[in-house]
């Protein structure tokens, strides 16, 4: 197995390994590379949904799947992300999933630690995922901003209907109703603005334009401009802390949601099919330790 780190050690490509039934030594080396580089692109894999589940389970308990409608028929903890529409007009998977910057499931009390995507079909154009290094963003913040946010909590919620910073996709059948229902039924969740990684001990900014709606015990007049300042590092056109991944079929990509935010970039035609299979490992509660 070869590990080729990207620039600044944020992200790495792994080649010459088969993840169908890897040894425990390989599993551990991959996890260490994941902690060191935050995201990994493991080339030339061909895992079916059950094999992907078996691989993902080596790193912890799989997260429950709330979008059961788009689960894979072979395993209910594999979520299909795809723009494919059946002849009857129903979607095969989640269309336009993750189109705004976020950390997976930060709206859960125990958010996702690892996300695994298996690239099954690649469109001829577009379909990339952007990643942003939130250790680097935290380090880049002015001292005064770090002091302002340390020990404070962001308010997170899953529903796009509650968030003026995002739009609901027109391409996803039933999305408006889905988010309206979610806004009614789901509680808000508080997460530390600065998150101490439970395994590396490093500090990362833990907010996103997609899920962070406000700051606990702070008026919006003060909180919203502060969030805009924090989000500007993520949405910065200079892309100083970023990596954009264009998938090849057979890429297995995994990343650490404790120190990365990501988004789908779209840019493919509706009939140019993209398909990814997603599995996620639930982590522990986020915390901040000075
Ligand atoms: Fe995501």
py3Dmol code that shows the C-alpha trace and the ligand (Angstrom):
import py3Dmol

protein = """\
ATOM      1  CA  UNK A   1       0.000   0.000   0.000  1.00  0.00           C
ATOM      2  CA  UNK A   2       1.324   3.434  -0.961  1.00  0.00           C
ATOM      3  CA  UNK A   3       0.303   6.699   0.748  1.00  0.00           C
ATOM      4  CA  UNK A   4       0.936   9.862  -1.273  1.00  0.00           C
ATOM      5  CA  UNK A   5       0.139  13.009   0.768  1.00  0.00           C
ATOM      6  CA  UNK A   6      -1.288  16.060  -1.014  1.00  0.00           C
ATOM      7  CA  UNK A   7       0.101  19.577  -0.532  1.00  0.00           C
ATOM      8  CA  UNK A   8       0.472  20.636   3.127  1.00  0.00           C
ATOM      9  CA  UNK A   9      -0.433  17.065   4.188  1.00  0.00           C
ATOM     10  CA  UNK A  10      -4.141  17.928   3.905  1.00  0.00           C
ATOM     11  CA  UNK A  11      -5.497  14.867   2.108  1.00  0.00           C
ATOM     12  CA  UNK A  12      -3.663  11.882   0.694  1.00  0.00           C
ATOM     13  CA  UNK A  13      -4.041   9.404  -2.135  1.00  0.00           C
ATOM     14  CA  UNK A  14      -3.691   5.710  -1.373  1.00  0.00           C
ATOM     15  CA  UNK A  15      -2.917   3.141  -4.064  1.00  0.00           C
ATOM     16  CA  UNK A  16      -1.995  -0.524  -4.292  1.00  0.00           C
ATOM     17  CA  UNK A  17      -4.474  -1.868  -1.772  1.00  0.00           C
ATOM     18  CA  UNK A  18      -7.675  -3.918  -2.002  1.00  0.00           C
ATOM     19  CA  UNK A  19     -10.288  -3.108   0.655  1.00  0.00           C
ATOM     20  CA  UNK A  20     -12.493  -6.161   0.059  1.00  0.00           C
ATOM     21  CA  UNK A  21     -10.986  -7.985   3.030  1.00  0.00           C
ATOM     22  CA  UNK A  22      -8.000  -5.988   4.299  1.00  0.00           C
ATOM     23  CA  UNK A  23      -5.733  -7.188   7.138  1.00  0.00           C
ATOM     24  CA  UNK A  24      -6.008  -5.465  10.502  1.00  0.00           C
ATOM     25  CA  UNK A  25      -2.568  -3.948   9.862  1.00  0.00           C
ATOM     26  CA  UNK A  26      -3.859  -2.287   6.665  1.00  0.00           C
ATOM     27  CA  UNK A  27      -7.029  -1.152   8.461  1.00  0.00           C
ATOM     28  CA  UNK A  28      -4.915   0.498  11.171  1.00  0.00           C
ATOM     29  CA  UNK A  29      -2.504   2.124   8.720  1.00  0.00           C
ATOM     30  CA  UNK A  30      -5.450   3.592   6.815  1.00  0.00           C
ATOM     31  CA  UNK A  31      -6.902   4.962  10.050  1.00  0.00           C
ATOM     32  CA  UNK A  32      -3.583   6.530  11.040  1.00  0.00           C
ATOM     33  CA  UNK A  33      -3.332   8.133   7.564  1.00  0.00           C
ATOM     34  CA  UNK A  34      -6.914   9.363   8.010  1.00  0.00           C
ATOM     35  CA  UNK A  35      -5.982  11.033  11.327  1.00  0.00           C
ATOM     36  CA  UNK A  36      -2.778  12.482   9.831  1.00  0.00           C
ATOM     37  CA  UNK A  37      -4.247  13.773   6.553  1.00  0.00           C
ATOM     38  CA  UNK A  38      -7.983  14.217   7.388  1.00  0.00           C
ATOM     39  CA  UNK A  39      -9.185  12.874   4.043  1.00  0.00           C
ATOM     40  CA  UNK A  40      -8.132   9.957   1.872  1.00  0.00           C
ATOM     41  CA  UNK A  41      -8.703   9.011  -1.745  1.00  0.00           C
ATOM     42  CA  UNK A  42      -8.239   5.260  -2.047  1.00  0.00           C
ATOM     43  CA  UNK A  43      -7.996   4.376  -5.749  1.00  0.00           C
ATOM     44  CA  UNK A  44      -9.287   1.423  -7.753  1.00  0.00           C
ATOM     45  CA  UNK A  45     -11.794  -0.106  -5.329  1.00  0.00           C
ATOM     46  CA  UNK A  46     -14.823  -2.173  -6.273  1.00  0.00           C
ATOM     47  CA  UNK A  47     -16.804  -2.643  -3.059  1.00  0.00           C
ATOM     48  CA  UNK A  48     -20.444  -3.732  -3.237  1.00  0.00           C
ATOM     49  CA  UNK A  49     -22.742  -2.276  -0.538  1.00  0.00           C
ATOM     50  CA  UNK A  50     -22.165  -5.186   1.881  1.00  0.00           C
ATOM     51  CA  UNK A  51     -18.389  -4.982   1.454  1.00  0.00           C
ATOM     52  CA  UNK A  52     -18.515  -1.231   1.967  1.00  0.00           C
ATOM     53  CA  UNK A  53     -20.478  -1.732   5.187  1.00  0.00           C
ATOM     54  CA  UNK A  54     -17.943  -4.337   6.380  1.00  0.00           C
ATOM     55  CA  UNK A  55     -15.058  -1.946   5.652  1.00  0.00           C
ATOM     56  CA  UNK A  56     -16.772   1.025   7.306  1.00  0.00           C
ATOM     57  CA  UNK A  57     -17.662  -1.003  10.427  1.00  0.00           C
ATOM     58  CA  UNK A  58     -13.973  -1.527  11.122  1.00  0.00           C
ATOM     59  CA  UNK A  59     -13.949   2.128  12.241  1.00  0.00           C
ATOM     60  CA  UNK A  60     -17.037   2.095  14.459  1.00  0.00           C
ATOM     61  CA  UNK A  61     -20.809   1.886  14.545  1.00  0.00           C
ATOM     62  CA  UNK A  62     -22.663   2.861  11.384  1.00  0.00           C
ATOM     63  CA  UNK A  63     -24.994   5.795  11.708  1.00  0.00           C
ATOM     64  CA  UNK A  64     -28.758   5.312  11.450  1.00  0.00           C
ATOM     65  CA  UNK A  65     -30.120   6.426   8.122  1.00  0.00           C
ATOM     66  CA  UNK A  66     -32.879   9.020   8.278  1.00  0.00           C
ATOM     67  CA  UNK A  67     -33.455   9.157   4.527  1.00  0.00           C
ATOM     68  CA  UNK A  68     -34.671   5.526   4.241  1.00  0.00           C
ATOM     69  CA  UNK A  69     -36.313   6.209   0.892  1.00  0.00           C
ATOM     70  CA  UNK A  70     -32.852   6.507  -0.686  1.00  0.00           C
ATOM     71  CA  UNK A  71     -31.166   3.624   1.122  1.00  0.00           C
ATOM     72  CA  UNK A  72     -29.600   0.897  -1.031  1.00  0.00           C
ATOM     73  CA  UNK A  73     -31.912  -2.145  -1.456  1.00  0.00           C
ATOM     74  CA  UNK A  74     -29.040  -4.456  -0.385  1.00  0.00           C
ATOM     75  CA  UNK A  75     -28.302  -2.635   2.901  1.00  0.00           C
ATOM     76  CA  UNK A  76     -30.315   0.022   4.694  1.00  0.00           C
ATOM     77  CA  UNK A  77     -27.239   1.841   6.024  1.00  0.00           C
ATOM     78  CA  UNK A  78     -25.914   2.596   2.548  1.00  0.00           C
ATOM     79  CA  UNK A  79     -27.307   5.864   1.208  1.00  0.00           C
ATOM     80  CA  UNK A  80     -27.424   6.371  -2.570  1.00  0.00           C
ATOM     81  CA  UNK A  81     -26.402   9.815  -3.829  1.00  0.00           C
ATOM     82  CA  UNK A  82     -27.418  10.157  -7.458  1.00  0.00           C
ATOM     83  CA  UNK A  83     -29.102  12.386 -10.011  1.00  0.00           C
ATOM     84  CA  UNK A  84     -30.734   9.370 -11.678  1.00  0.00           C
ATOM     85  CA  UNK A  85     -34.534   9.665 -12.045  1.00  0.00           C
ATOM     86  CA  UNK A  86     -36.668   6.565 -12.733  1.00  0.00           C
ATOM     87  CA  UNK A  87     -39.148   6.594 -15.646  1.00  0.00           C
ATOM     88  CA  UNK A  88     -41.975   7.165 -13.114  1.00  0.00           C
ATOM     89  CA  UNK A  89     -40.314  10.415 -11.975  1.00  0.00           C
ATOM     90  CA  UNK A  90     -39.033   9.164  -8.612  1.00  0.00           C
ATOM     91  CA  UNK A  91     -35.389   9.657  -7.656  1.00  0.00           C
ATOM     92  CA  UNK A  92     -33.034   6.677  -7.192  1.00  0.00           C
ATOM     93  CA  UNK A  93     -31.008   8.499  -4.552  1.00  0.00           C
ATOM     94  CA  UNK A  94     -30.571  11.883  -2.924  1.00  0.00           C
ATOM     95  CA  UNK A  95     -30.340  14.418  -5.758  1.00  0.00           C
ATOM     96  CA  UNK A  96     -28.018  17.391  -5.186  1.00  0.00           C
ATOM     97  CA  UNK A  97     -26.947  16.085  -1.761  1.00  0.00           C
ATOM     98  CA  UNK A  98     -24.655  18.319   0.267  1.00  0.00           C
ATOM     99  CA  UNK A  99     -24.673  21.338  -2.026  1.00  0.00           C
ATOM    100  CA  UNK A 100     -23.729  23.775   0.790  1.00  0.00           C
ATOM    101  CA  UNK A 101     -20.654  23.609   3.028  1.00  0.00           C
ATOM    102  CA  UNK A 102     -21.199  21.367   6.050  1.00  0.00           C
ATOM    103  CA  UNK A 103     -19.853  18.735   8.395  1.00  0.00           C
ATOM    104  CA  UNK A 104     -21.994  15.588   8.202  1.00  0.00           C
ATOM    105  CA  UNK A 105     -24.658  15.320  10.901  1.00  0.00           C
ATOM    106  CA  UNK A 106     -23.406  18.244  13.006  1.00  0.00           C
ATOM    107  CA  UNK A 107     -27.135  18.628  13.760  1.00  0.00           C
ATOM    108  CA  UNK A 108     -26.992  15.354  15.722  1.00  0.00           C
ATOM    109  CA  UNK A 109     -25.895  15.206  19.381  1.00  0.00           C
ATOM    110  CA  UNK A 110     -23.365  12.566  18.382  1.00  0.00           C
ATOM    111  CA  UNK A 111     -22.289  13.646  14.904  1.00  0.00           C
ATOM    112  CA  UNK A 112     -20.660  11.550  12.230  1.00  0.00           C
ATOM    113  CA  UNK A 113     -16.947  10.930  12.610  1.00  0.00           C
ATOM    114  CA  UNK A 114     -16.085   9.216   9.312  1.00  0.00           C
ATOM    115  CA  UNK A 115     -17.908   9.519   5.988  1.00  0.00           C
ATOM    116  CA  UNK A 116     -17.102   6.973   3.273  1.00  0.00           C
ATOM    117  CA  UNK A 117     -18.128   7.496  -0.355  1.00  0.00           C
ATOM    118  CA  UNK A 118     -17.722   4.781  -2.983  1.00  0.00           C
ATOM    119  CA  UNK A 119     -17.765   6.240  -6.486  1.00  0.00           C
ATOM    120  CA  UNK A 120     -19.869   3.879  -8.603  1.00  0.00           C
ATOM    121  CA  UNK A 121     -20.662   6.043 -11.659  1.00  0.00           C
ATOM    122  CA  UNK A 122     -18.864   9.207 -12.645  1.00  0.00           C
ATOM    123  CA  UNK A 123     -20.405  11.892 -14.842  1.00  0.00           C
ATOM    124  CA  UNK A 124     -18.379  12.999 -17.871  1.00  0.00           C
ATOM    125  CA  UNK A 125     -18.202  16.513 -16.427  1.00  0.00           C
ATOM    126  CA  UNK A 126     -18.400  18.012 -12.910  1.00  0.00           C
ATOM    127  CA  UNK A 127     -19.561  16.191  -9.777  1.00  0.00           C
ATOM    128  CA  UNK A 128     -16.524  17.119  -7.681  1.00  0.00           C
ATOM    129  CA  UNK A 129     -16.517  17.472  -3.888  1.00  0.00           C
ATOM    130  CA  UNK A 130     -14.786  20.410  -2.194  1.00  0.00           C
ATOM    131  CA  UNK A 131     -13.069  19.904   1.154  1.00  0.00           C
ATOM    132  CA  UNK A 132     -11.920  22.592   3.589  1.00  0.00           C
ATOM    133  CA  UNK A 133      -9.338  21.982   6.333  1.00  0.00           C
ATOM    134  CA  UNK A 134     -10.849  23.299   9.559  1.00  0.00           C
ATOM    135  CA  UNK A 135      -7.647  22.890  11.599  1.00  0.00           C
ATOM    136  CA  UNK A 136      -6.014  25.311   9.139  1.00  0.00           C
ATOM    137  CA  UNK A 137      -8.986  27.681   9.280  1.00  0.00           C
ATOM    138  CA  UNK A 138      -8.874  27.742  13.082  1.00  0.00           C
ATOM    139  CA  UNK A 139      -5.128  28.466  13.006  1.00  0.00           C
ATOM    140  CA  UNK A 140      -5.692  31.313  10.527  1.00  0.00           C
ATOM    141  CA  UNK A 141      -8.253  33.121  12.705  1.00  0.00           C
ATOM    142  CA  UNK A 142      -7.168  36.377  14.352  1.00  0.00           C
ATOM    143  CA  UNK A 143      -6.412  35.972  18.071  1.00  0.00           C
ATOM    144  CA  UNK A 144      -9.344  38.253  18.966  1.00  0.00           C
ATOM    145  CA  UNK A 145     -11.768  36.035  17.024  1.00  0.00           C
ATOM    146  CA  UNK A 146     -10.355  32.883  18.619  1.00  0.00           C
ATOM    147  CA  UNK A 147     -10.958  34.404  22.034  1.00  0.00           C
ATOM    148  CA  UNK A 148     -14.480  35.475  21.120  1.00  0.00           C
ATOM    149  CA  UNK A 149     -15.507  31.952  20.071  1.00  0.00           C
ATOM    150  CA  UNK A 150     -13.566  29.702  22.445  1.00  0.00           C
ATOM    151  CA  UNK A 151     -15.906  27.868  24.803  1.00  0.00           C
ATOM    152  CA  UNK A 152     -19.022  29.161  23.027  1.00  0.00           C
ATOM    153  CA  UNK A 153     -21.643  27.044  21.292  1.00  0.00           C
ATOM    154  CA  UNK A 154     -23.206  27.195  17.849  1.00  0.00           C
ATOM    155  CA  UNK A 155     -26.866  26.315  17.284  1.00  0.00           C
ATOM    156  CA  UNK A 156     -27.240  23.642  14.603  1.00  0.00           C
ATOM    157  CA  UNK A 157     -30.328  22.389  12.780  1.00  0.00           C
ATOM    158  CA  UNK A 158     -30.859  20.061   9.804  1.00  0.00           C
ATOM    159  CA  UNK A 159     -33.715  21.882   8.117  1.00  0.00           C
ATOM    160  CA  UNK A 160     -32.947  24.104   5.130  1.00  0.00           C
ATOM    161  CA  UNK A 161     -36.326  25.763   5.757  1.00  0.00           C
ATOM    162  CA  UNK A 162     -34.848  27.468   8.864  1.00  0.00           C
ATOM    163  CA  UNK A 163     -31.637  28.691   7.224  1.00  0.00           C
ATOM    164  CA  UNK A 164     -31.632  31.886   5.110  1.00  0.00           C
ATOM    165  CA  UNK A 165     -28.065  31.122   3.937  1.00  0.00           C
ATOM    166  CA  UNK A 166     -29.119  28.099   1.846  1.00  0.00           C
ATOM    167  CA  UNK A 167     -31.589  27.233  -0.922  1.00  0.00           C
ATOM    168  CA  UNK A 168     -33.766  24.166  -1.356  1.00  0.00           C
ATOM    169  CA  UNK A 169     -32.954  22.385  -4.634  1.00  0.00           C
ATOM    170  CA  UNK A 170     -35.645  22.498  -7.307  1.00  0.00           C
ATOM    171  CA  UNK A 171     -34.406  19.138  -8.640  1.00  0.00           C
ATOM    172  CA  UNK A 172     -35.206  17.079  -5.563  1.00  0.00           C
ATOM    173  CA  UNK A 173     -38.773  15.801  -5.596  1.00  0.00           C
ATOM    174  CA  UNK A 174     -40.634  16.559  -2.330  1.00  0.00           C
ATOM    175  CA  UNK A 175     -37.727  18.507  -0.802  1.00  0.00           C
ATOM    176  CA  UNK A 176     -39.788  21.504   0.362  1.00  0.00           C
ATOM    177  CA  UNK A 177     -42.209  19.280   2.287  1.00  0.00           C
ATOM    178  CA  UNK A 178     -39.313  17.206   3.690  1.00  0.00           C
ATOM    179  CA  UNK A 179     -37.555  20.278   5.140  1.00  0.00           C
ATOM    180  CA  UNK A 180     -40.780  21.861   6.418  1.00  0.00           C
ATOM    181  CA  UNK A 181     -41.565  18.662   8.346  1.00  0.00           C
ATOM    182  CA  UNK A 182     -37.991  18.457   9.663  1.00  0.00           C
ATOM    183  CA  UNK A 183     -38.203  22.064  10.903  1.00  0.00           C
ATOM    184  CA  UNK A 184     -41.257  21.100  12.976  1.00  0.00           C
ATOM    185  CA  UNK A 185     -40.039  17.789  14.317  1.00  0.00           C
ATOM    186  CA  UNK A 186     -36.317  18.078  14.977  1.00  0.00           C
ATOM    187  CA  UNK A 187     -34.732  19.882  17.922  1.00  0.00           C
ATOM    188  CA  UNK A 188     -31.801  22.256  17.576  1.00  0.00           C
ATOM    189  CA  UNK A 189     -28.465  20.897  18.753  1.00  0.00           C
ATOM    190  CA  UNK A 190     -25.630  22.865  20.361  1.00  0.00           C
ATOM    191  CA  UNK A 191     -22.056  22.236  19.228  1.00  0.00           C
ATOM    192  CA  UNK A 192     -18.838  23.928  20.349  1.00  0.00           C
ATOM    193  CA  UNK A 193     -17.645  26.570  17.864  1.00  0.00           C
ATOM    194  CA  UNK A 194     -14.116  25.350  18.476  1.00  0.00           C
ATOM    195  CA  UNK A 195     -13.926  21.586  18.569  1.00  0.00           C
ATOM    196  CA  UNK A 196     -11.085  19.700  20.199  1.00  0.00           C
ATOM    197  CA  UNK A 197     -10.453  16.547  18.207  1.00  0.00           C
ATOM    198  CA  UNK A 198     -10.946  13.591  20.551  1.00  0.00           C
ATOM    199  CA  UNK A 199      -8.093  11.589  18.980  1.00  0.00           C
ATOM    200  CA  UNK A 200      -5.493  14.107  17.752  1.00  0.00           C
ATOM    201  CA  UNK A 201      -6.124  16.764  20.433  1.00  0.00           C
ATOM    202  CA  UNK A 202      -5.951  19.497  17.768  1.00  0.00           C
ATOM    203  CA  UNK A 203      -8.406  22.426  17.653  1.00  0.00           C
ATOM    204  CA  UNK A 204     -10.694  22.916  14.646  1.00  0.00           C
ATOM    205  CA  UNK A 205     -13.380  25.449  13.815  1.00  0.00           C
ATOM    206  CA  UNK A 206     -16.660  23.515  13.945  1.00  0.00           C
ATOM    207  CA  UNK A 207     -19.306  25.579  12.137  1.00  0.00           C
ATOM    208  CA  UNK A 208     -20.889  25.520   8.695  1.00  0.00           C
ATOM    209  CA  UNK A 209     -23.154  27.756   6.606  1.00  0.00           C
ATOM    210  CA  UNK A 210     -25.424  24.737   6.075  1.00  0.00           C
ATOM    211  CA  UNK A 211     -26.143  23.727   9.674  1.00  0.00           C
ATOM    212  CA  UNK A 212     -25.040  26.532  12.044  1.00  0.00           C
ATOM    213  CA  UNK A 213     -27.919  28.972  12.471  1.00  0.00           C
ATOM    214  CA  UNK A 214     -26.798  31.063  15.419  1.00  0.00           C
ATOM    215  CA  UNK A 215     -24.662  31.283  18.554  1.00  0.00           C
ATOM    216  CA  UNK A 216     -25.951  30.340  21.981  1.00  0.00           C
ATOM    217  CA  UNK A 217     -26.418  33.283  24.392  1.00  0.00           C
ATOM    218  CA  UNK A 218     -25.538  35.848  21.714  1.00  0.00           C
ATOM    219  CA  UNK A 219     -27.970  38.198  19.957  1.00  0.00           C
ATOM    220  CA  UNK A 220     -28.233  37.769  16.193  1.00  0.00           C
ATOM    221  CA  UNK A 221     -27.058  41.380  15.750  1.00  0.00           C
ATOM    222  CA  UNK A 222     -23.684  40.216  17.043  1.00  0.00           C
ATOM    223  CA  UNK A 223     -23.809  36.500  16.192  1.00  0.00           C
ATOM    224  CA  UNK A 224     -24.696  36.681  12.479  1.00  0.00           C
ATOM    225  CA  UNK A 225     -21.786  38.975  11.459  1.00  0.00           C
ATOM    226  CA  UNK A 226     -19.471  36.793  13.549  1.00  0.00           C
ATOM    227  CA  UNK A 227     -20.740  33.671  11.758  1.00  0.00           C
ATOM    228  CA  UNK A 228     -20.309  35.469   8.410  1.00  0.00           C
ATOM    229  CA  UNK A 229     -16.705  36.196   9.366  1.00  0.00           C
ATOM    230  CA  UNK A 230     -16.107  32.531  10.276  1.00  0.00           C
ATOM    231  CA  UNK A 231     -17.860  31.245   7.136  1.00  0.00           C
ATOM    232  CA  UNK A 232     -15.800  33.584   4.933  1.00  0.00           C
ATOM    233  CA  UNK A 233     -12.746  31.382   5.515  1.00  0.00           C
ATOM    234  CA  UNK A 234     -14.684  28.413   4.151  1.00  0.00           C
ATOM    235  CA  UNK A 235     -16.218  30.217   1.180  1.00  0.00           C
ATOM    236  CA  UNK A 236     -13.050  32.218   0.400  1.00  0.00           C
ATOM    237  CA  UNK A 237     -12.451  32.301  -3.370  1.00  0.00           C
ATOM    238  CA  UNK A 238      -8.709  32.107  -2.803  1.00  0.00           C
ATOM    239  CA  UNK A 239      -9.295  28.549  -1.512  1.00  0.00           C
ATOM    240  CA  UNK A 240      -6.287  28.658   0.786  1.00  0.00           C
ATOM    241  CA  UNK A 241      -7.345  25.716   2.933  1.00  0.00           C
ATOM    242  CA  UNK A 242      -9.102  23.667   0.293  1.00  0.00           C
ATOM    243  CA  UNK A 243      -8.902  20.582  -1.897  1.00  0.00           C
ATOM    244  CA  UNK A 244     -11.303  19.797  -4.761  1.00  0.00           C
ATOM    245  CA  UNK A 245     -11.772  16.147  -5.641  1.00  0.00           C
ATOM    246  CA  UNK A 246     -12.924  15.014  -9.096  1.00  0.00           C
ATOM    247  CA  UNK A 247     -13.963  11.374  -8.753  1.00  0.00           C
ATOM    248  CA  UNK A 248     -12.851   8.464 -10.846  1.00  0.00           C
ATOM    249  CA  UNK A 249     -15.110   5.419 -10.811  1.00  0.00           C
ATOM    250  CA  UNK A 250     -13.585   3.152  -8.155  1.00  0.00           C
ATOM    251  CA  UNK A 251     -12.446   5.952  -5.844  1.00  0.00           C
ATOM    252  CA  UNK A 252     -13.254   5.282  -2.230  1.00  0.00           C
ATOM    253  CA  UNK A 253     -13.056   8.611  -0.448  1.00  0.00           C
ATOM    254  CA  UNK A 254     -13.232   9.018   3.313  1.00  0.00           C
ATOM    255  CA  UNK A 255     -12.899  12.060   5.506  1.00  0.00           C
ATOM    256  CA  UNK A 256     -12.904  13.222   9.108  1.00  0.00           C
ATOM    257  CA  UNK A 257     -15.934  15.396   9.831  1.00  0.00           C
ATOM    258  CA  UNK A 258     -14.384  16.587  13.108  1.00  0.00           C
ATOM    259  CA  UNK A 259     -11.872  18.730  11.194  1.00  0.00           C
ATOM    260  CA  UNK A 260     -13.245  19.079   7.642  1.00  0.00           C
ATOM    261  CA  UNK A 261     -16.250  20.704   6.023  1.00  0.00           C
ATOM    262  CA  UNK A 262     -17.225  19.746   2.488  1.00  0.00           C
ATOM    263  CA  UNK A 263     -19.746  20.420  -0.248  1.00  0.00           C
ATOM    264  CA  UNK A 264     -20.847  18.983  -3.561  1.00  0.00           C
ATOM    265  CA  UNK A 265     -20.049  21.278  -6.486  1.00  0.00           C
ATOM    266  CA  UNK A 266     -22.617  19.988  -9.013  1.00  0.00           C
ATOM    267  CA  UNK A 267     -21.900  21.017 -12.600  1.00  0.00           C
ATOM    268  CA  UNK A 268     -23.151  17.840 -14.332  1.00  0.00           C
ATOM    269  CA  UNK A 269     -26.112  17.463 -16.683  1.00  0.00           C
ATOM    270  CA  UNK A 270     -29.298  15.798 -15.446  1.00  0.00           C
ATOM    271  CA  UNK A 271     -28.872  12.847 -17.806  1.00  0.00           C
ATOM    272  CA  UNK A 272     -25.126  12.482 -17.111  1.00  0.00           C
ATOM    273  CA  UNK A 273     -25.404   9.980 -14.298  1.00  0.00           C
ATOM    274  CA  UNK A 274     -23.417  10.330 -11.111  1.00  0.00           C
ATOM    275  CA  UNK A 275     -23.712   7.713  -8.391  1.00  0.00           C
ATOM    276  CA  UNK A 276     -21.985   7.395  -5.040  1.00  0.00           C
ATOM    277  CA  UNK A 277     -22.685   5.051  -2.127  1.00  0.00           C
ATOM    278  CA  UNK A 278     -22.348   6.660   1.286  1.00  0.00           C
ATOM    279  CA  UNK A 279     -21.750   5.051   4.676  1.00  0.00           C
ATOM    280  CA  UNK A 280     -21.062   6.921   7.907  1.00  0.00           C
ATOM    281  CA  UNK A 281     -19.584   6.110  11.309  1.00  0.00           C
ATOM    282  CA  UNK A 282     -21.080   7.817  14.333  1.00  0.00           C
ATOM    283  CA  UNK A 283     -18.624   9.555  16.646  1.00  0.00           C
ATOM    284  CA  UNK A 284     -18.755  10.861  20.182  1.00  0.00           C
ATOM    285  CA  UNK A 285     -20.158  14.180  21.370  1.00  0.00           C
ATOM    286  CA  UNK A 286     -18.113  17.177  20.323  1.00  0.00           C
ATOM    287  CA  UNK A 287     -16.295  19.098  23.080  1.00  0.00           C
ATOM    288  CA  UNK A 288     -13.881  21.959  23.595  1.00  0.00           C
ATOM    289  CA  UNK A 289     -10.832  21.702  25.817  1.00  0.00           C
ATOM    290  CA  UNK A 290      -8.589  24.769  26.134  1.00  0.00           C
TER     291      UNK A 290
END
"""
ligand_1 = """\
1
LIG
Fe -22.072 15.631 3.423
"""
view = py3Dmol.view(width=600, height=400)
view.addModel(protein, "pdb")
view.setStyle({"model": 0}, {"cartoon": {"style": "trace"}})
view.addModel(ligand_1, "xyz")
view.setStyle({"model": 1}, {"stick": {}})
view.zoomTo()
view.show()
